[in-house]
Amino acid sequence: MSDKRHDARDLIFGTDWWTDCDDVAALDILLKAHKKGMINLRCVGINSVMEYSAASVDALCESEGVFVPIGVDKSAVRDGNECKYQKALASYSTKKPSISDCPDAYKLYRKALSESKGGAVIVEVGFPQIIAELLRSPPDEISPLDGKSLVSEKVSEIRLMAGRWDTPNGREYNLCAYPVNAEAGSYICENSPVPLVFLGFEVGYEVITGKDLPSEGLVGLSFELKNGSRRGNPSWDPMTALAAVIGDDEKAGYRRVYGKASVDPGTGENNFTEDENGSHCYLIKTMPDEYYATEIDKILKL
């Protein structure tokens, strides 16, 4: 497995890891892919935080026998509400790291990229501000390169679960929830030196996964505690994660629409100008919803 991973793509995962459980499913997919040597998961960045965010991420990683550094956006929104699944998962963590124990996420990204062989993929299923902070970062003791140069040299593409692309002036939570999210999304669209791949709200809303997960597993426990039942959950984040693992969107069941994405820095509304030579794209499903649900559930039940 270690030999396989030596040739695998480096991957950095960002998540809002808040109250929804599709983030848990997404990370579980990446952890299992890492164990199989399909990717090399370098670190996890949390971009909205609650009391048990770091410990619950650590617990899921530990449950899969994968130990990766966890970083936090130190300026992220702090939510004082309780998330039942986070508290439950945190109890399984041996180290039980607190938010204050974690380094700045953008610095962790800089370290991971400086050590990467190149061709890394950044996958963001939450708020975009860590990526914006990475792009803005100056040279430092970690790397003599500024953020844009480091990303240009070491990253092949950035994949984001963000936006709504089936309508003009789309509105989606990851870009519209707070002013900082809108500004960061706008900055990334205007300044990313590498291709951006968006999976929008419209793609995952009707793909329902996690209906019948064993509750003794941490993913199943998260789904049950979040939803209060086993009715499943929309699959924006696990679809984004699985497409990144597969690494070929056509094989993953998507068609790319190329062009230029834009995000209003004030409102977070997104728009797209089609251009076959554009460096941005959004994904359109080419298979029935049940296909994606079946593939994701198959992995989550492993």
C-alpha positions in Angstrom: 0.0 0.0 0.0 2.8 2.4 0.8 4.3 1.9 -2.7 0.9 2.7 -4.2 0.6 5.8 -2.2 4.0 7.0 -3.2 2.6 7.3 -6.7 -0.9 8.6 -5.6 -2.0 12.2 -5.9 -1.6 14.3 -2.8 -5.0 15.7 -1.6 -5.9 18.4 0.9 -9.4 18.4 2.3 -11.3 21.4 3.6 -14.6 21.2 5.4 -17.0 23.4 7.3 -17.7 20.3 9.6 -20.6 22.0 11.2 -24.0 20.5 11.7 -24.6 18.6 8.4 -23.3 15.0 8.2 -22.4 14.9 4.5 -19.0 16.3 5.5 -18.5 13.1 7.6 -19.4 10.9 4.6 -16.9 12.9 2.4 -14.0 12.5 4.8 -14.8 8.8 5.3 -14.6 8.3 1.5 -11.2 10.1 1.4 -9.8 8.1 4.4 -10.8 4.8 2.8 -9.2 5.9 -0.5 -6.1 6.9 1.4 -5.9 3.4 3.0 -6.2 1.8 -0.4 -3.4 3.9 -1.7 -5.6 5.7 -4.2 -4.8 9.2 -2.8 -2.4 10.6 -0.2 -4.5 12.6 2.2 -2.1 15.2 3.5 -4.2 17.2 5.9 -7.7 18.4 6.9 -8.7 22.1 7.3 -11.8 23.1 9.2 -13.3 26.4 8.2 -16.2 26.8 10.7 -15.8 25.5 14.2 -17.7 24.3 17.1 -16.5 23.0 20.5 -15.9 19.4 19.3 -15.0 20.0 15.7 -11.3 19.0 15.9 -11.9 16.1 18.2 -14.7 14.6 16.1 -12.6 14.9 12.9 -9.7 13.2 14.8 -12.0 10.4 15.9 -13.1 9.6 12.4 -9.5 9.6 11.2 -8.5 7.4 14.1 -11.4 5.0 13.4 -10.0 4.3 10.0 -6.4 4.1 11.3 -5.3 7.2 9.3 -3.6 10.0 11.2 -3.4 13.3 9.4 -2.8 16.8 10.7 -5.8 19.0 11.3 -5.8 22.7 10.9 -8.4 25.4 11.7 -9.3 28.7 10.2 -8.6 30.9 13.2 -10.9 33.6 12.0 -13.8 31.2 11.3 -17.3 31.6 12.5 -17.6 30.2 16.0 -21.0 28.5 16.6 -22.1 28.1 20.2 -24.8 25.7 19.3 -24.3 22.0 20.0 -24.0 19.4 17.3 -25.0 16.0 18.6 -22.9 14.0 16.2 -19.8 16.0 16.8 -20.0 15.5 20.6 -20.7 11.8 20.1 -17.8 11.3 17.7 -15.4 13.3 19.9 -15.8 10.8 22.7 -14.1 8.2 20.4 -10.9 10.3 19.9 -7.9 9.2 21.9 -6.2 12.6 21.7 -9.3 14.8 21.9 -7.6 17.8 20.3 -9.3 21.2 21.0 -9.6 24.0 18.4 -6.7 25.8 20.1 -4.5 22.8 19.7 -4.7 23.0 15.9 -2.5 25.2 13.7 -3.7 27.8 11.2 -5.2 25.8 8.3 -3.6 27.9 5.6 -0.2 27.4 7.1 -0.8 23.6 7.3 -1.8 23.8 3.6 1.4 25.7 2.8 3.5 23.0 4.6 1.7 20.1 2.9 2.2 21.8 -0.5 5.8 22.6 0.1 6.4 18.9 0.8 4.3 17.7 -2.1 5.8 16.2 -5.2 3.3 18.3 -7.3 0.0 17.6 -8.9 -1.9 17.9 -5.6 -5.6 18.4 -5.5 -7.4 20.7 -3.0 -10.9 19.6 -2.3 -13.2 22.1 -0.4 -16.7 21.1 0.6 -17.3 24.0 3.0 -16.5 27.7 3.1 -13.7 29.0 0.8 -11.8 31.3 3.0 -8.9 28.9 3.8 -8.1 28.7 0.1 -8.3 32.5 -0.3 -6.0 32.9 2.7 -3.6 30.4 1.1 -3.5 32.3 -2.2 -2.9 35.6 -0.3 -0.2 34.2 1.9 3.3 35.7 1.6 6.6 33.8 1.6 7.5 32.6 5.0 9.7 30.0 6.9 7.6 27.2 5.3 8.3 28.2 1.7 10.0 31.0 -0.1 7.1 31.1 -2.5 4.0 33.2 -2.0 0.6 31.5 -2.0 -0.2 31.9 -5.7 3.2 30.7 -6.8 3.1 27.7 -4.4 -0.4 26.7 -5.6 0.7 27.2 -9.3 3.7 25.0 -8.7 2.2 22.2 -6.6 -1.6 22.0 -7.3 -3.2 20.6 -10.4 -6.8 21.7 -9.6 -9.0 23.0 -6.9 -12.4 21.2 -6.5 -15.2 23.0 -4.6 -18.7 22.0 -3.5 -20.0 25.5 -4.0 -22.4 27.5 -6.0 -25.6 26.8 -7.9 -24.9 26.7 -11.7 -28.3 25.7 -13.2 -29.7 29.2 -12.9 -28.4 32.8 -13.3 -27.5 34.6 -10.1 -27.3 31.3 -8.2 -27.3 31.3 -4.5 -25.7 28.5 -2.4 -24.8 28.4 1.3 -21.1 27.9 1.0 -20.8 31.2 -0.9 -23.6 33.1 0.6 -23.8 32.3 4.4 -21.5 35.1 5.5 -19.8 38.1 3.9 -16.4 36.5 4.4 -17.5 33.5 2.3 -18.7 35.7 -0.6 -15.5 37.7 -0.6 -13.3 34.6 -0.5 -15.3 32.9 -3.3 -14.9 36.0 -5.5 -11.2 36.2 -4.7 -10.6 32.6 -5.7 -12.5 32.9 -9.0 -10.4 36.0 -9.9 -7.0 34.8 -8.6 -6.7 31.1 -8.8 -3.7 30.2 -10.9 -5.0 26.6 -11.4 -8.3 25.2 -12.8 -11.4 25.4 -10.6 -14.0 22.5 -10.7 -17.4 23.2 -9.1 -20.0 20.7 -8.0 -23.1 22.8 -7.3 -26.1 22.6 -5.1 -28.2 21.2 -7.9 -26.0 18.2 -8.4 -26.2 16.6 -4.9 -29.6 17.8 -3.6 -31.6 14.8 -4.8 -28.9 12.1 -4.4 -29.8 10.7 -1.0 -27.2 8.5 0.8 -26.7 7.0 4.2 -30.2 5.6 4.6 -29.1 2.2 5.9 -25.7 2.6 7.5 -24.9 0.6 10.6 -25.3 2.8 13.6 -22.3 1.2 15.4 -20.0 2.9 12.8 -19.1 6.5 13.3 -20.5 7.6 9.9 -23.8 5.8 10.6 -24.0 7.3 14.1 -23.4 10.8 12.6 -26.2 10.4 10.1 -28.6 9.0 12.7 -27.9 11.7 15.3 -28.0 14.6 12.7 -31.3 13.5 11.1 -33.0 11.8 14.0 -33.7 8.8 11.7 -32.2 6.8 8.9 -33.8 8.8 6.1 -30.5 9.6 4.6 -29.0 13.0 3.5 -28.3 14.9 0.3 -24.9 14.1 -1.0 -23.1 17.2 -2.1 -19.9 16.6 -0.1 -19.4 12.9 -0.7 -20.1 13.3 -4.4 -17.4 16.0 -4.5 -15.0 13.8 -2.6 -15.6 10.7 -4.7 -15.2 12.6 -8.0 -11.8 13.8 -6.7 -10.7 10.3 -5.8 -11.7 8.9 -9.2 -9.9 11.8 -10.8 -11.7 11.5 -14.1 -15.0 13.3 -14.2 -16.3 11.3 -17.2 -15.6 8.0 -15.4 -17.2 9.4 -12.3 -20.4 10.2 -14.1 -20.2 13.9 -15.0 -19.9 16.2 -17.9 -17.8 19.4 -17.5 -19.1 22.8 -18.7 -16.1 25.0 -19.2 -15.9 28.8 -18.9 -15.4 31.5 -16.3 -17.1 31.4 -12.9 -17.7 34.6 -10.9 -19.0 35.3 -7.4 -20.4 38.6 -6.3 -18.1 39.6 -3.4 -21.1 41.3 -1.6 -24.0 38.9 -2.1 -22.2 35.6 -2.9 -24.4 35.1 -6.0 -22.6 33.1 -8.6 -22.7 33.3 -12.4 -20.9 31.5 -15.2 -19.8 32.5 -18.7 -19.3 29.5 -21.0 -16.1 29.3 -22.9 -14.7 26.0 -24.1 -11.2 27.3 -23.4 -12.0 28.5 -19.9 -10.1 27.4 -16.8 -13.2 26.9 -14.7 -15.9 24.3 -15.0 -19.0 23.1 -13.3 -20.2 19.5 -13.3 -23.5 18.1 -14.7 -24.6 14.5 -13.9 -24.7 12.0 -16.7 -26.2 9.2 -14.7 -29.4 8.7 -12.7 -29.3 9.8 -9.1 -29.5 6.3 -7.9 -26.1 5.5 -9.5 -24.2 8.0 -7.4 -26.2 7.0 -4.2 -25.3 3.4 -4.8 -21.6 4.0 -5.4 -21.3 6.3 -2.3 -23.3 3.9 0.0 -21.2 1.0 -1.1 -18.0 2.8 0.1 -19.6 4.1 3.4 -20.7 0.5 4.3 -17.1 -0.9 4.0 
